[in-house]
Amino acid sequence: MSDTPMIKEDPPAYRHPPYQGGQGGSRTKSIFNLIETTYLGLSNG
């Protein structure tokens, strides 16, 4: 489990998700909403 150098870097996007922070989250939230809608559409269709 120590063989994870990529996870060791801890990207900012993974460190603090947009849905957790309130700073400039409206823009990211919109993108997330779009992705969610697309995923839902793909799942339904």
PQR file with spaces between the fields and no chain letter, atoms N, CA, C, O and H, PARSE charges and radii, in Angstrom:
ATOM       1  N    MET     1       0.842   -1.198    0.000 -0.4000 1.5000
ATOM       2  CA   MET     1       0.000    0.000    0.000 -0.0000 2.0000
ATOM       3  C    MET     1       0.884    1.257    0.000  0.5500 1.7000
ATOM       4  O    MET     1       0.387    2.380   -0.083 -0.5500 1.4000
ATOM       5  N    SER     2       2.202    1.043    0.095 -0.4000 1.5000
ATOM       6  CA   SER     2       3.135    2.178    0.114 -0.0000 2.0000
ATOM       7  C    SER     2       3.550    2.543   -1.307  0.5500 1.7000
ATOM       8  O    SER     2       4.287    3.508   -1.514 -0.5500 1.4000
ATOM       9  H    SER     2       2.606    0.130    0.162  0.4000 1.0000
ATOM      10  N    ASP     3       3.079    1.775   -2.283 -0.4000 1.5000
ATOM      11  CA   ASP     3       3.448    2.026   -3.671 -0.0000 2.0000
ATOM      12  C    ASP     3       2.440    2.969   -4.339  0.5500 1.7000
ATOM      13  O    ASP     3       1.830    2.616   -5.349 -0.5500 1.4000
ATOM      14  H    ASP     3       2.481    0.991   -2.115  0.4000 1.0000
ATOM      15  N    THR     4       2.270    4.151   -3.779 -0.4000 1.5000
ATOM      16  CA   THR     4       1.317    5.103   -4.344 -0.0000 2.0000
ATOM      17  C    THR     4       1.925    6.505   -4.392  0.5500 1.7000
ATOM      18  O    THR     4       1.528    7.386   -3.629 -0.5500 1.4000
ATOM      19  H    THR     4       2.765    4.438   -2.959  0.4000 1.0000
ATOM      20  N    PRO     5       2.896    6.709   -5.300 -0.5600 1.5000
ATOM      21  CA   PRO     5       3.548    8.028   -5.416  0.2800 2.0000
ATOM      22  C    PRO     5       2.618    9.076   -6.008  0.5500 1.7000
ATOM      23  O    PRO     5       2.732   10.262   -5.696 -0.5500 1.4000
ATOM      24  N    MET     6       1.697    8.642   -6.862 -0.4000 1.5000
ATOM      25  CA   MET     6       0.761    9.578   -7.496 -0.0000 2.0000
ATOM      26  C    MET     6      -0.200   10.151   -6.457  0.5500 1.7000
ATOM      27  O    MET     6      -0.506   11.344   -6.471 -0.5500 1.4000
ATOM      28  H    MET     6       1.603    7.679   -7.115  0.4000 1.0000
ATOM      29  N    ILE     7      -0.670    9.292   -5.559 -0.4000 1.5000
ATOM      30  CA   ILE     7      -1.604    9.738   -4.525 -0.0000 2.0000
ATOM      31  C    ILE     7      -0.865   10.574   -3.479  0.5500 1.7000
ATOM      32  O    ILE     7      -1.459   11.388   -2.772 -0.5500 1.4000
ATOM      33  H    ILE     7      -0.422    8.324   -5.548  0.4000 1.0000
ATOM      34  N    LYS     8       0.455   10.345   -3.403 -0.4000 1.5000
ATOM      35  CA   LYS     8       1.263   11.075   -2.414 -0.0000 2.0000
ATOM      36  C    LYS     8       1.276   12.574   -2.720  0.5500 1.7000
ATOM      37  O    LYS     8       1.394   13.400   -1.815 -0.5500 1.4000
ATOM      38  H    LYS     8       0.938    9.684   -3.977  0.4000 1.0000
ATOM      39  N    GLU     9       1.152   12.910   -4.000 -0.4000 1.5000
ATOM      40  CA   GLU     9       1.189   14.317   -4.400 -0.0000 2.0000
ATOM      41  C    GLU     9      -0.055   15.066   -3.917  0.5500 1.7000
ATOM      42  O    GLU     9       0.007   16.256   -3.608 -0.5500 1.4000
ATOM      43  H    GLU     9       1.056   12.239   -4.735  0.4000 1.0000
ATOM      44  N    ASP    10      -1.175   14.362   -3.857 -0.4000 1.5000
ATOM      45  CA   ASP    10      -2.411   14.973   -3.371 -0.0000 2.0000
ATOM      46  C    ASP    10      -2.748   16.259   -4.123  0.5500 1.7000
ATOM      47  O    ASP    10      -2.426   17.351   -3.655 -0.5500 1.4000
ATOM      48  H    ASP    10      -1.226   13.395   -4.109  0.4000 1.0000
ATOM      49  N    PRO    11      -3.386   16.140   -5.273 -0.5600 1.5000
ATOM      50  CA   PRO    11      -3.776   17.327   -6.046  0.2800 2.0000
ATOM      51  C    PRO    11      -4.768   18.194   -5.269  0.5500 1.7000
ATOM      52  O    PRO    11      -5.514   17.681   -4.435 -0.5500 1.4000
ATOM      53  N    PRO    12      -4.782   19.494   -5.536 -0.5600 1.5000
ATOM      54  CA   PRO    12      -5.685   20.414   -4.829  0.2800 2.0000
ATOM      55  C    PRO    12      -7.153   20.085   -5.082  0.5500 1.7000
ATOM      56  O    PRO    12      -7.996   20.256   -4.201 -0.5500 1.4000
ATOM      57  N    ALA    13      -7.451   19.613   -6.285 -0.4000 1.5000
ATOM      58  CA   ALA    13      -8.843   19.292   -6.620 -0.0000 2.0000
ATOM      59  C    ALA    13      -9.350   18.147   -5.736  0.5500 1.7000
ATOM      60  O    ALA    13     -10.533   18.085   -5.400 -0.5500 1.4000
ATOM      61  H    ALA    13      -6.766   19.474   -7.000  0.4000 1.0000
ATOM      62  N    TYR    14      -8.440   17.248   -5.368 -0.4000 1.5000
ATOM      63  CA   TYR    14      -8.836   16.115   -4.536 -0.0000 2.0000
ATOM      64  C    TYR    14      -8.766   16.472   -3.051  0.5500 1.7000
ATOM      65  O    TYR    14      -9.507   15.932   -2.229 -0.5500 1.4000
ATOM      66  H    TYR    14      -7.479   17.299   -5.640  0.4000 1.0000
ATOM      67  N    ARG    15      -7.847   17.406   -2.727 -0.4000 1.5000
ATOM      68  CA   ARG    15      -7.656   17.780   -1.323 -0.0000 2.0000
ATOM      69  C    ARG    15      -8.900   18.467   -0.757  0.5500 1.7000
ATOM      70  O    ARG    15      -9.382   18.111    0.318 -0.5500 1.4000
ATOM      71  H    ARG    15      -7.245   17.845   -3.395  0.4000 1.0000
ATOM      72  N    HIS    16      -9.413   19.456   -1.494 -0.4000 1.5000
ATOM      73  CA   HIS    16     -10.616   20.144   -1.018 -0.0000 2.0000
ATOM      74  C    HIS    16     -11.603   20.282   -2.170  0.5500 1.7000
ATOM      75  O    HIS    16     -11.505   21.204   -2.980 -0.5500 1.4000
ATOM      76  H    HIS    16      -9.021   19.746   -2.368  0.4000 1.0000
ATOM      77  N    PRO    17     -12.562   19.345   -2.235 -0.5600 1.5000
ATOM      78  CA   PRO    17     -13.579   19.330   -3.285  0.2800 2.0000
ATOM      79  C    PRO    17     -14.363   20.632   -3.327  0.5500 1.7000
ATOM      80  O    PRO    17     -14.444   21.338   -2.321 -0.5500 1.4000
ATOM      81  N    PRO    18     -14.947   20.963   -4.487 -0.5600 1.5000
ATOM      82  CA   PRO    18     -15.728   22.194   -4.653  0.2800 2.0000
ATOM      83  C    PRO    18     -16.993   22.204   -3.806  0.5500 1.7000
ATOM      84  O    PRO    18     -17.427   23.254   -3.331 -0.5500 1.4000
ATOM      85  N    TYR    19     -17.582   21.022   -3.619 -0.4000 1.5000
ATOM      86  CA   TYR    19     -18.837   20.963   -2.859 -0.0000 2.0000
ATOM      87  C    TYR    19     -18.599   21.111   -1.363  0.5500 1.7000
ATOM      88  O    TYR    19     -19.545   21.156   -0.577 -0.5500 1.4000
ATOM      89  H    TYR    19     -17.230   20.169   -4.005  0.4000 1.0000
ATOM      90  N    GLN    20     -17.328   21.187   -0.974 -0.4000 1.5000
ATOM      91  CA   GLN    20     -17.015   21.327    0.449 -0.0000 2.0000
ATOM      92  C    GLN    20     -16.643   22.773    0.780  0.5500 1.7000
ATOM      93  O    GLN    20     -16.905   23.255    1.882 -0.5500 1.4000
ATOM      94  H    GLN    20     -16.559   21.150   -1.612  0.4000 1.0000
ATOM      95  N    GLY    21     -16.028   23.458   -0.189 -0.4000 1.5000
ATOM      96  CA   GLY    21     -15.606   24.841    0.032 -0.0000 2.0000
ATOM      97  C    GLY    21     -16.597   25.817   -0.578  0.5500 1.7000
ATOM      98  O    GLY    21     -17.296   25.483   -1.535 -0.5500 1.4000
ATOM      99  H    GLY    21     -15.815   23.067   -1.085  0.4000 1.0000
ATOM     100  N    GLY    22     -16.657   27.022   -0.027 -0.4000 1.5000
ATOM     101  CA   GLY    22     -17.603   28.024   -0.526 -0.0000 2.0000
ATOM     102  C    GLY    22     -16.905   29.077   -1.371  0.5500 1.7000
ATOM     103  O    GLY    22     -17.560   29.971   -1.906 -0.5500 1.4000
ATOM     104  H    GLY    22     -16.089   27.293    0.750  0.4000 1.0000
ATOM     105  N    GLN    23     -15.579   28.985   -1.499 -0.4000 1.5000
ATOM     106  CA   GLN    23     -14.832   29.980   -2.278 -0.0000 2.0000
ATOM     107  C    GLN    23     -14.924   29.661   -3.767  0.5500 1.7000
ATOM     108  O    GLN    23     -14.423   28.626   -4.209 -0.5500 1.4000
ATOM     109  H    GLN    23     -15.047   28.259   -1.064  0.4000 1.0000
ATOM     110  N    GLY    24     -15.553   30.533   -4.537 -0.4000 1.5000
ATOM     111  CA   GLY    24     -15.659   30.326   -5.984 -0.0000 2.0000
ATOM     112  C    GLY    24     -16.158   28.934   -6.292  0.5500 1.7000
ATOM     113  O    GLY    24     -15.621   28.262   -7.173 -0.5500 1.4000
ATOM     114  H    GLY    24     -15.959   31.373   -4.178  0.4000 1.0000
ATOM     115  N    GLY    25     -17.180   28.492   -5.577 -0.4000 1.5000
ATOM     116  CA   GLY    25     -17.702   27.145   -5.775 -0.0000 2.0000
ATOM     117  C    GLY    25     -18.845   27.129   -6.771  0.5500 1.7000
ATOM     118  O    GLY    25     -19.225   26.069   -7.268 -0.5500 1.4000
ATOM     119  H    GLY    25     -17.615   29.039   -4.861  0.4000 1.0000
ATOM     120  N    SER    26     -19.398   28.308   -7.066 -0.4000 1.5000
ATOM     121  CA   SER    26     -20.540   28.372   -7.975 -0.0000 2.0000
ATOM     122  C    SER    26     -20.129   27.919   -9.375  0.5500 1.7000
ATOM     123  O    SER    26     -20.873   27.211  -10.054 -0.5500 1.4000
ATOM     124  H    SER    26     -19.089   29.169   -6.663  0.4000 1.0000
ATOM     125  N    ARG    27     -18.935   28.336   -9.793 -0.4000 1.5000
ATOM     126  CA   ARG    27     -18.471   27.963  -11.131 -0.0000 2.0000
ATOM     127  C    ARG    27     -18.196   26.463  -11.186  0.5500 1.7000
ATOM     128  O    ARG    27     -18.645   25.774  -12.102 -0.5500 1.4000
ATOM     129  H    ARG    27     -18.331   28.911   -9.241  0.4000 1.0000
ATOM     130  N    THR    28     -17.463   25.972  -10.210 -0.4000 1.5000
ATOM     131  CA   THR    28     -17.141   24.550  -10.171 -0.0000 2.0000
ATOM     132  C    THR    28     -18.414   23.741   -9.988  0.5500 1.7000
ATOM     133  O    THR    28     -18.549   22.645  -10.532 -0.5500 1.4000
ATOM     134  H    THR    28     -17.098   26.532   -9.466  0.4000 1.0000
ATOM     135  N    LYS    29     -19.347   24.288   -9.216 -0.4000 1.5000
ATOM     136  CA   LYS    29     -20.603   23.585   -8.965 -0.0000 2.0000
ATOM     137  C    LYS    29     -21.353   23.411  -10.282  0.5500 1.7000
ATOM     138  O    LYS    29     -21.957   22.368  -10.534 -0.5500 1.4000
ATOM     139  H    LYS    29     -19.237   25.178   -8.774  0.4000 1.0000
ATOM     140  N    SER    30     -21.307   24.443  -11.113 -0.4000 1.5000
ATOM     141  CA   SER    30     -21.981   24.385  -12.406 -0.0000 2.0000
ATOM     142  C    SER    30     -21.386   23.265  -13.251  0.5500 1.7000
ATOM     143  O    SER    30     -22.109   22.498  -13.887 -0.5500 1.4000
ATOM     144  H    SER    30     -20.816   25.291  -10.909  0.4000 1.0000
ATOM     145  N    ILE    31     -20.063   23.184  -13.246 -0.4000 1.5000
ATOM     146  CA   ILE    31     -19.383   22.139  -14.023 -0.0000 2.0000
ATOM     147  C    ILE    31     -19.757   20.766  -13.473  0.5500 1.7000
ATOM     148  O    ILE    31     -20.015   19.825  -14.225 -0.5500 1.4000
ATOM     149  H    ILE    31     -19.476   23.807  -12.729  0.4000 1.0000
ATOM     150  N    PHE    32     -19.780   20.674  -12.140 -0.4000 1.5000
ATOM     151  CA   PHE    32     -20.122   19.400  -11.508 -0.0000 2.0000
ATOM     152  C    PHE    32     -21.549   19.004  -11.863  0.5500 1.7000
ATOM     153  O    PHE    32     -21.837   17.838  -12.133 -0.5500 1.4000
ATOM     154  H    PHE    32     -19.570   21.438  -11.530  0.4000 1.0000
ATOM     155  N    ASN    33     -22.440   19.998  -11.859 -0.4000 1.5000
ATOM     156  CA   ASN    33     -23.839   19.759  -12.191 -0.0000 2.0000
ATOM     157  C    ASN    33     -23.945   19.242  -13.621  0.5500 1.7000
ATOM     158  O    ASN    33     -24.705   18.316  -13.906 -0.5500 1.4000
ATOM     159  H    ASN    33     -22.206   20.945  -11.640  0.4000 1.0000
ATOM     160  N    LEU    34     -23.174   19.852  -14.513 -0.4000 1.5000
ATOM     161  CA   LEU    34     -23.195   19.458  -15.916 -0.0000 2.0000
ATOM     162  C    LEU    34     -22.731   18.016  -16.060  0.5500 1.7000
ATOM     163  O    LEU    34     -23.329   17.229  -16.794 -0.5500 1.4000
ATOM     164  H    LEU    34     -22.556   20.603  -14.282  0.4000 1.0000
ATOM     165  N    ILE    35     -21.659   17.680  -15.353 -0.4000 1.5000
ATOM     166  CA   ILE    35     -21.119   16.318  -15.409 -0.0000 2.0000
ATOM     167  C    ILE    35     -22.147   15.331  -14.857  0.5500 1.7000
ATOM     168  O    ILE    35     -22.362   14.257  -15.419 -0.5500 1.4000
ATOM     169  H    ILE    35     -21.173   18.319  -14.756  0.4000 1.0000
ATOM     170  N    GLU    36     -22.776   15.718  -13.746 -0.4000 1.5000
ATOM     171  CA   GLU    36     -23.765   14.836  -13.120 -0.0000 2.0000
ATOM     172  C    GLU    36     -24.930   14.602  -14.075  0.5500 1.7000
ATOM     173  O    GLU    36     -25.393   13.473  -14.238 -0.5500 1.4000
ATOM     174  H    GLU    36     -22.602   16.590  -13.290  0.4000 1.0000
ATOM     175  N    THR    37     -25.400   15.681  -14.704 -0.4000 1.5000
ATOM     176  CA   THR    37     -26.519   15.566  -15.639 -0.0000 2.0000
ATOM     177  C    THR    37     -26.131   14.675  -16.808  0.5500 1.7000
ATOM     178  O    THR    37     -26.919   13.843  -17.258 -0.5500 1.4000
ATOM     179  H    THR    37     -25.024   16.598  -14.571  0.4000 1.0000
ATOM     180  N    THR    38     -24.914   14.855  -17.293 -0.4000 1.5000
ATOM     181  CA   THR    38     -24.444   14.052  -18.421 -0.0000 2.0000
ATOM     182  C    THR    38     -24.378   12.582  -18.021  0.5500 1.7000
ATOM     183  O    THR    38     -24.774   11.701  -18.784 -0.5500 1.4000
ATOM     184  H    THR    38     -24.273   15.530  -16.927  0.4000 1.0000
ATOM     185  N    TYR    39     -23.876   12.333  -16.821 -0.4000 1.5000
ATOM     186  CA   TYR    39     -23.762   10.957  -16.330 -0.0000 2.0000
ATOM     187  C    TYR    39     -25.145   10.337  -16.186  0.5500 1.7000
ATOM     188  O    TYR    39     -25.364    9.181  -16.547 -0.5500 1.4000
ATOM     189  H    TYR    39     -23.555   13.049  -16.201  0.4000 1.0000
ATOM     190  N    LEU    40     -26.076   11.126  -15.650 -0.4000 1.5000
ATOM     191  CA   LEU    40     -27.440   10.634  -15.461 -0.0000 2.0000
ATOM     192  C    LEU    40     -28.060   10.320  -16.816  0.5500 1.7000
ATOM     193  O    LEU    40     -28.738    9.306  -16.982 -0.5500 1.4000
ATOM     194  H    LEU    40     -25.898   12.065  -15.356  0.4000 1.0000
ATOM     195  N    GLY    41     -27.821   11.195  -17.774 -0.4000 1.5000
ATOM     196  CA   GLY    41     -28.362   10.994  -19.116 -0.0000 2.0000
ATOM     197  C    GLY    41     -27.778    9.744  -19.750  0.5500 1.7000
ATOM     198  O    GLY    41     -28.492    8.980  -20.398 -0.5500 1.4000
ATOM     199  H    GLY    41     -27.270   12.019  -17.639  0.4000 1.0000
ATOM     200  N    LEU    42     -26.490    9.536  -19.565 -0.4000 1.5000
ATOM     201  CA   LEU    42     -25.843    8.357  -20.130 -0.0000 2.0000
ATOM     202  C    LEU    42     -26.356    7.095  -19.451  0.5500 1.7000
ATOM     203  O    LEU    42     -26.519    6.056  -20.091 -0.5500 1.4000
ATOM     204  H    LEU    42     -25.910   10.156  -19.038  0.4000 1.0000
ATOM     205  N    SER    43     -26.608    7.195  -18.158 -0.4000 1.5000
ATOM     206  CA   SER    43     -27.080    6.039  -17.391 -0.0000 2.0000
ATOM     207  C    SER    43     -28.510    5.687  -17.790  0.5500 1.7000
ATOM     208  O    SER    43     -28.877    4.514  -17.867 -0.5500 1.4000
ATOM     209  H    SER    43     -26.476    8.039  -17.639  0.4000 1.0000
ATOM     210  N    ASN    44     -29.317    6.731  -18.045 -0.4000 1.5000
ATOM     211  CA   ASN    44     -30.722    6.505  -18.381 -0.0000 2.0000
ATOM     212  C    ASN    44     -30.861    6.078  -19.835  0.5500 1.7000
ATOM     213  O    ASN    44     -31.732    5.276  -20.174 -0.5500 1.4000
ATOM     214  H    ASN    44     -29.020    7.684  -17.983  0.4000 1.0000
ATOM     215  N    GLY    45     -29.995    6.620  -20.694 -0.4000 1.5000
ATOM     216  CA   GLY    45     -30.132    6.345  -22.111 -0.0000 2.0000
ATOM     217  C    GLY    45     -29.193    5.265  -22.559  0.5500 1.7000
ATOM     218  O    GLY    45     -29.180    4.908  -23.737 -0.5500 1.4000
ATOM     219  H    GLY    45     -29.288    7.271  -20.418  0.4000 1.0000
